[in-house]
Amino acid sequence: MLRFVLAFSLLAFPALAQTIFTSGSSAQAQAHCPDDTVVWLNTTRHIYRLPTQKGYGRSKDSSYACRKEADAAGNRVKKDKPPAKPAAPAPQ
């Protein structure tokens, strides 16, 4: 029975079958994937931040990972909010 449940889980949720190397250090992650971008992966929400994004390296439940592995496991990039539009000049 347990084998059936496990097999069904992997078929229903293919992202569970993917293994992602995560690390507490960006240097270790970069050594694991030298030709890839290291991202800050939130393992709870399944989103990641790029090095240029606000919050990279600072959120809870996160660690450094390789972008290609994160994508293959079904994670997605964090979409930043667009910058606020400048206020219109006051009429004179």
C-alpha positions in Angstrom: 0.0 0.0 0.0 2.8 2.4 0.9 4.5 1.8 -2.5 1.2 2.6 -4.3 0.8 5.9 -2.4 4.4 6.9 -3.1 4.1 6.0 -6.8 0.8 7.9 -7.1 2.3 10.9 -5.3 5.3 11.0 -7.7 2.9 10.7 -10.7 0.5 13.3 -9.4 3.2 15.7 -8.3 6.3 15.3 -10.5 8.1 18.1 -8.8 8.4 15.8 -5.7 10.7 13.6 -7.8 13.2 16.4 -8.4 16.1 16.8 -6.0 17.5 20.2 -5.5 20.9 20.9 -4.0 20.5 23.7 -1.5 23.1 25.4 0.6 23.5 28.0 3.3 26.3 29.6 1.3 26.2 31.0 -2.2 29.8 29.8 -2.7 28.8 26.2 -2.1 25.9 26.5 -4.5 28.0 28.1 -7.1 30.6 25.3 -6.8 27.7 22.8 -7.3 26.5 24.5 -10.5 29.4 26.6 -11.9 27.6 27.3 -15.2 24.3 28.3 -13.7 22.9 31.3 -11.7 22.6 30.9 -8.0 19.2 31.9 -6.7 17.6 32.4 -3.3 15.0 29.6 -3.1 12.1 29.8 -0.6 11.4 26.2 0.0 8.0 26.8 1.5 6.5 29.0 -1.1 8.4 27.4 -4.1 9.6 30.8 -5.4 13.1 32.1 -5.9 14.8 35.5 -6.2 17.6 36.4 -8.6 20.7 38.1 -7.3 19.4 41.4 -8.6 16.1 41.3 -6.8 15.2 42.9 -3.5 15.2 40.3 -0.7 17.9 38.0 -2.2 19.6 36.2 0.7 17.3 37.6 3.4 14.0 35.7 3.7 13.2 32.9 6.1 12.7 29.3 5.0 15.2 29.8 2.1 18.6 28.7 0.9 20.8 29.1 -2.1 20.2 26.8 -5.1 20.9 26.4 -8.8 18.3 28.1 -11.0 18.1 25.2 -13.5 17.4 22.7 -10.7 14.9 25.1 -9.1 13.0 25.5 -12.5 13.1 21.7 -13.1 11.5 21.1 -9.7 8.6 23.4 -10.5 9.7 26.5 -8.6 9.2 29.9 -10.2 10.9 33.3 -10.1 9.5 36.0 -7.8 7.8 38.7 -9.7 8.7 42.1 -8.5 6.1 44.8 -8.3 6.5 47.4 -11.0 7.9 50.7 -9.8 5.3 53.3 -8.7 4.4 55.9 -11.3 5.7 59.4 -10.6 3.1 61.8 -9.4 1.6 64.1 -12.0 2.8 67.7 -11.7 0.3 70.0 -10.0 -1.7 72.2 -12.3 -0.7 75.8 -12.2 
